[in-house]
């Protein structure tokens, strides 16, 4: 025979308040587990009450003994199922707060001018590459006649190198 518990004892066992147990009795969520004797407070069969509690109670409204909502539809808590299953409310909230902090930092960086739009960077890179290409493609046009008149390969190489360096220096000194 199972031992009958008082309302407060069963509340401690469930990790809820005694008023929650009283409310469950009054609303009929706990009925088969409740034993009533004339003139005495109701007594509760704990094992039957546990089954009724799980079956008749919205598990999303339940709290674990540490105050966190129960994570699983069968009423078991994270500690009973294993840490790899599910996330606690506190962990989900911490992740959400971390993401919100990152978004706020991005917005702050954008306002301070530390961030720029990707398309603006692409357009500027394209224009810079076009200027480099045009400047370097102009080297043979400018040096062709000069190099053609030279017979010393070292002197030709020096002329070409000097012209390329001048073109690159001009491009690097431009303000962006």
N, C-alpha and C positions, 0 to 999 in steps of 0.2 A: 504494500500500500504506500502511495506517495504521501509525502508530508505536505500538509496544507500550510500556506504562508499568509501572513497578514498583508494588508495593502502596502504598508510601508516597506516590509521585508521584500515583497515582490518588486516594488519600485526600485529598491537598491540593487536587486538582482538584475533588472533590466537596464539600470543606469538612467532611469527617468525619474521625474518627480512623482510623489504619491498622488498629486492632483491629476496627472496624466493617466494613472491607473484608474482612479475613480471615474474620470471622464470616459475611459474605455469601457468600464462596466456600465455606466449610465447610458451610453449610446449603443450598447449591445455588441461591441467589438469583442468583448470578453463575456461569454455567456456560459458555455459548457464548463469552463474552468472554475466558475464561481460557485462556491457552496455556501448556501444561506441557512442558518439555523435561527430559530425563533429567538428574538431578543439579543442576538449576538451580531457583531460586525461580520461582514462577509469574509470568507477565507478563500484562498486561491490555490488551485492545484498548479504548481509552477510549470510542469512539463506540458500540460494541456494548454495552459495560458500562453506559453511561448509559441506553440503552433498557431493558436488563434491570433496572437499578436501579429505574427508575420503574415498570416493570410488576410487579415482584416485591416491592416494599417498601411497607409501610403508610405512606402519606404523612402520616397524622396523627402518626406518630412521628418524622418528619423535621424537621430544624432548618435554618433558613437560615444562611448564613455568619455572621450577627451573633448567632446563638444562639437566635433566635426560631423557633417551629415553622413549617413551611411551611404556607401558608394555602390552597393550591389542590390539588385532587385530581391534577392532572397534574404536580405536583412543582415548578411554577414558584413563585417567591417574589413577594411584593408588588411589589418593584422591577421585576420582569420583566413584571408584568401591569398596573401602573399604580396609583397611590395611591387612586383612587376605588373600586377593587374590594376589598371585604373590610376587616376590621379586624385589626390585629395584636393578639396576646395582651396586650401591654403597654397598648395603648389600651383594650381591653375591660376590663382590670383597673383602669385608672385611672378609667374611667367608673363601674365598680362601687364602687370606693372612694369616689368623690364622692357617689354616691347613699347609700351607708352613712353617710357623714358628715352628709348632710342629714337622714337619718332620726334619727340620734343627736341632732342639734341640735333637731329637732322634739320628741323625747321629753324632752330637757332643759328646753325652754321649757314643755312641758306640766307637768312636775314643779314648776317655779318659779311656775306660775300665770299665765304669759304667754299661754297658749293656753287656749281654752275650747271646749267642744263646740258644734257648729253648732246643734243642737236647743235647747240652753240659751239661746243668743243669740236664736233665733227666738221662743222662749216669752217671754223678757223684752221683746223688741221688741213683741210682740203685746200684752202687758199694759200697756206704756207707751202704746202707741197707743190702747188702750181707755180709759185714764185721761184722756188728752188729749181724746178724743172726748166722753166723759161730762162733763168739766169745761166744755168749750166749748158743748155742747148745753144746759147748765144756765144759760148766760148769758141767753138770751131769757126764760127762766122767771123768773129773779130780777129782770131789768131791765124787763120788759114793763110792769108797772104804773107804774114810776117814769118811764120814757120817755114813756108815754102822757099823763102830766100836764104834760109840758114842751112849749113851743111854739117854743123856739129850737133850730134844727137843730145849731148848733155845740155847744150844751150837751148835746144828745142824743148826738152823736158822741163827746164827751169822756167821758160816762158809760159808753158802750159800750167805748171804748178802754181806760178805766181798769179795767173789769171783766175784759176779755180779758187785759190785762197782769197783773192780779193772779192770774188762773187759770194763766197760763203761768209766772209767777214761782213759784207754789206747786209746780207740776209739776217745774220745773227744780231746785228746792231739795231735792227728795226724794232720799234715798240709794238707790242702786241695789244 
